[in-house]
């Protein structure tokens, strides 16, 4: 029988946020795979957990992952922990989970702290739908592509950022998204936790003079559906109504349907489309 991989959420700041189930599991497993053993030993010592540890991080995730899967297939029980929060979320743990799934190794997740969800619930922004982007890519081209995708994102956007890059990232978001509402969360669950609800413009201005310190989560408002509709309508008004109808006719749409869709796109009545076609010399009588 294969052993089980336990994904154990650890505190993102306040040590009291660990669950009793995680503490018990960390004591009972055969091995703990930690992102940074030097950091995790402090947590284990605090709760008097003596289970052996091994390192599992971004730079050894493939080779070490193979070794861990082999141990699991031999029946060993292994807990995976990250520096803070839930393993597998913006974390190399996702690779180990994939390898376990492919090898038929059971995986279970022990829920707990997550900076993403904590910041989202504190933001005062829409929480029903959200897009988690973690850290923006370091590669300039990939970064531009992600920012471009976020321009029309209607869900609330959640990102992580380090202090030395915070001002730059806020500036990029402001240029890409416009002056949206934003909540900047700092040092969540820790003694100096701060939650700053403002706009992207004001946030940029603040960090021109204030030096960012600690770890940050940025929660930005998504674009409203009304904004999207208005932008779409502005795009269509660059065409004449005749050109707009032809656009759909060239796609094989029936004339009646093309006129109906044109009216919807432009936010006007079908009669106005009908009249415009008549004035252009076209006869929409067959509709």
N, C-alpha and C positions, 0 to 999 in steps of 0.2 A: 504494500500500500504506500502510495506517495504521501509525503508530508504536506503541510499546508503553509502557504505564504500569508502572513498576517500584515496588512497595511495599517500601521498604527499612527494615528494622528497625535502629534505632540504640541505643546503650547507654543503660541506665537509670541509670547512675552511673559504673561503671568503664569507661573508654574501651577497655580490652583486650577487651571483650565484643562488639565489632563484628566481622563476618565478613570474610574476604578477598574474598568474592564481592560484598558490599555496597560495599567500598572500590573495587573495580574498576568496578562499575556506576556509582557516583557520578562516577567520572572519565570514563566513556565516554559518558554520556547528554548530550543537548543542553541540558537544563535541569533544575534541582532545585527542586521546589516544597516549601517549608518552612513549618512552622507559625509559627515565629518566627525570622526570618533573623538577628536579633541573637544569638540563642542558638546557632543552627546554624553560624554562621560560625566559632565556636570549634572545633567538631568538624572542619569542613572544613579549617581552617588546621592543625590538629594532624596531619592525614593528608595535607597538601599537595595538597588537591583544589581546583582552580581553576575548576570548572564554574560558570556563571552561576546565580544563585538568584532566585526570585520568592516572594512571600508567598502562602500559602494557609491560611486559618484559619477559625474558626467564623463570623466576621462578614463574610467575603467569599466564602464557599464556593460560593454559587450563581453570581454573576457571574464570579468568577475561574474557577470550574469550567467554565463555558461556553467561556471563552477557552482553557483548557488542552485541552479536548476538541477544539476547532477546530485547535489546533496538532498534536495527536496525529493527527487525521484527515489532516493535511497531510504526515504522515510523521515528525514530530519524536519523539524518544525522551525521556520525562520520568520522573524519579525523584521519588517522594513520600516525605518524611520528616516525622516528628513531633518534638516536643521531646525525647521519650525513649520508647523501646519500639517497638512495632509499629504502623504506620499503620492506621487503620480500627478499632482497638480503643479504644472510648471516645474517639473522635477524629473530626473532621470529614471525614477521608479516606474514610469509608464513603459519603459523598455523591458524591465524585468517582468512586469505583469503580462506584456505581450508574449514574452518567451515562455512564461508559465502556461499561458492559455494554449499555446501551440504544442507544448509538451504534455498537456493533460494534467498539469499540477493544479490542485484546488487553490483558489485565492479567495480571501475574505477581507473585508474592509471594516476597521473599527473607527467609526466616525468621531470627529472632534473638531478642534480649532481649524479655521481657515481664514486667512487674511482677506481673501476675496469676498466671502459672504459677510464677514464682520463689517467691512467697509461699506458694502452695499446696503446693509440694514441701517447703518448710521447716516447714510448720505441724504436722506430726505427726497431722493429721486425715485423714479418708477422701478419697482423691484420685481414686477411680474415677468418681465422679459429682459434679459441682459446678455451682453457679449463680453466674454472674458478674454482679453488679449495678452495677459501676463506682461512680460517685458517686450517692448518693441524690438525688432531685429536690429542688431548692430550694423549689418551690411546696409549701406546707403540705399541701394536699389530696392532691396526687400523692404526697407523701412518706408520708402516712398510709396511702394505698392500697398502696404498695409494701411498707411494713412489715407491713401486714395480710396480704399475700400470702406474706410470708416466714415468718409464724408457723407454718405447716404444711409448710414446705419441708423435704424429707427429704435433699436434697443438701447438701454442704458449701457455704457461702455466702462469696463473696469480694467485698469492697467496697474502694474507694479513699476516702481522706479527707485533707483538709488539716489541718495542726496546729491552727488556731484553731477548728475544728469537731469535733475528735476526741472530746473529753469529752462533748459534746452527743449525738453519734451513738452512742457506746457506751451512754449512758444510755437512748436510745430503743430500741436493740437489746435491752438488758436488760429493759425493760418489755414489749417485744413478744414476745421469744423465751423469757424466763425465764433462769435461770442456766446457760446452755450453756457448754461449753468454747470457748475462743477463743484465737487466736494473733494478736498485734499485731506487725506487722513495720514497722520504721522504717529509712529510708535504705538500701534494699536495694542491695547490691553496692558501697556506698560505704565509706569508712574507718570511719564510726561506725555501721555496720549493727548493729541489735539485733533479736532475735526473742524476744518475751515470750509464753510459753504459760501460760495461766491460765484463769480463768472470767470471764464478763462482769461479775459482781458485783465481783470483785477488781480487774479492769481499771478499772472506774468509780472504785473507791476510790483506786487508784494515781494517776489523773490529776486527782483533786481537789487533790492537793498537788504533783504534778510537772507542770511546764509542758511541753506537747508541742512538739517541735522537729523539723522535717524533714517529709518526705512519708511517709504511712502506708498500709499495706494491712492490712485487717482480715479474718481468716479465721475464720468461726464455724461451729460444728458444726451440722449439720442435725438436725431432729427425727427420732427413731428411729421405725421402723414400729410398734414395740411401743407407744410412746406414742400414736401415731395410733389404733391399734386400741382401746386402753383408753379414749381420749377418745370414740371412736365408740360404744363399748359404754355408757359413762356417759350419752351423749345418748339412747340408746334406752331406758334404764331409767327415763326420765322418763315413758314410756308404759307402760300395762299391756300384758301379752302380747296380750290381745284387741285393743287399739288398734293394736298393732304389726302384727298379722296383717291387720287391716282396712286399714292403710296400703297394703299391697301388693295386697290384693284390689281396692281402689279404683283401682289402676293397671292393672287387667285381668289380674293374675297368677292362675293356677290356685291353688286352695286348698292343694294339696300343696306346690307350689313356694313359696307365701307362708309356710307353716309352716317349711319348710326354711331359707328366707332369714332368717326371724325368729330361728331357733335360731342361725344363723351370726352374725348381727348382735350377739346378746346373749352369745355365747360359752357357750351352754348346749346340752343335748341335745334332740333332736326330741321325745323322750318327755315332757320337761318342758313343752314347748309344747302337746303333745297333752292333757296332764293339766290345764293351765291353762284350755284351751278348754272342757273338760268341766265344770270347776268354775264357769265363767262361764255355763253353761247352753247352750253351743253344742255341736253334735254334729259332730265331725270325722270321722264314720264314712265319709263319702263320699271321704275322702282315702286 
